[in-house]
Amino acid sequence: MAEIVVTGIPRRPSPSGGRRPKRDELARFATEDPHGVDDVLPTDAESLRLLIVGVNPGLWTAAVNAPFARPGNRFWPSLHRAGLTDHVIDAATGFSAADEQQLLSRGIGMTNLVGRATARADELTSEELRAGAVRVATLAGELRPAVVAVAGITAFRTAFARPKAGYGEQDTSEVPGCLGRPSESAVLMIG
């Protein structure tokens, strides 16, 4: 069976030129730029079934413009073990067109709560996280994926004002302007 080709929103090439960044190069990616890494999204919202939301890009991720790119990150092996990809994506030098197409053709998109790259997620302010929740809720409302999966429970609790949130499906019906209204996307806390 031929794989379905899904057009994605254009992404910038890897700032590191398709190579692994050196440790001493990473600090320059800790900027106030609100677009530290490009989203992976289809041009046609109807093809999106799962929107994966990270907390924010790490410095390595910003250096190669690919989500969850730091070598050793367990995200890509987990996605593969869950059957969502047919191989473990290695994003350490950036995304290949084939890897991006694999995600998009399976209806998987990716974004972050906050676009600013940091060395650690605890460098983000509560205000940034709450503003990110509004942005993600708006994006999910426009794209209408069946599921929004958020990686980063501490950031989720702050961003969506759910201090006791646990893993799994979330009840976000009482969160003003939040995603996951009953007729729309289910929201899962995945890590």
Stockholm file with secondary structure:
# STOCKHOLM 1.0

chainA/1-191         MAEIVVTGIPRRPSPSGGRRPKRDELARFATEDPHGVDDVLPTDAESLRLLIVGVNPGLWTAAVNAPFARPGNRFWPSLHRAGLTDHVIDAATGFSAADEQQLLSRGIGMTNLVGRATARADELTSEELRAGAVRVATLAGELRPAVVAVAGITAFRTAFARPKAGYGEQDTSEVPGCLGRPSESAVLMIG
#=GR chainA/1-191 SS CCCCCCCBCCCCCCTTTTSCCCHHHHGGGCSSCSCSSCCBCBSSGGGCCEEEEESCCBHHHHHHTCTTCSTTCSHHHHHHHTTSSSSCCCCTTCCCHHHHHHHHHTTEEEEESCCSCBSSGGGSCHHHHHHHHHHHHHHHHHHCCSEEEECCHHHHHHHTTCTTCCSEECCCTTSTTCSCCTTSCEEEECC
#=GC SS_cons         CCCCCCCBCCCCCCTTTTSCCCHHHHGGGCSSCSCSSCCBCBSSGGGCCEEEEESCCBHHHHHHTCTTCSTTCSHHHHHHHTTSSSSCCCCTTCCCHHHHHHHHHTTEEEEESCCSCBSSGGGSCHHHHHHHHHHHHHHHHHHCCSEEEECCHHHHHHHTTCTTCCSEECCCTTSTTCSCCTTSCEEEECC
//
